[in-house]
Amino acid sequence: MPATFQRVAAVENALEALEYGQRLLLVHSFVRPRKGNLEALMEELGVEKTRIYEKRNAALLSAGVVL
């Protein structure tokens, strides 16, 4: 399997290992970034903007442990 496919598979596995909210944060921040994602995340998770960034950073750390 080429290296690119291995990296994609590793990221997919890391995302699958995360809790729903963590996965949601990372997908909307990095995989499918779009205008309005921040506001949508704030509404869905029921938290303020600064808390979204804190939760996203924690999710990145969790994903990094899996990778």
Secondary structure, DSSP 4 states (H G I P E B T S, - for coil): --HHHHHHHHHHHHHHHS-HHHHHHHIIIIIS--TTHHHHHHHHHT--HHHHHHHHHHHHHHHHHH-
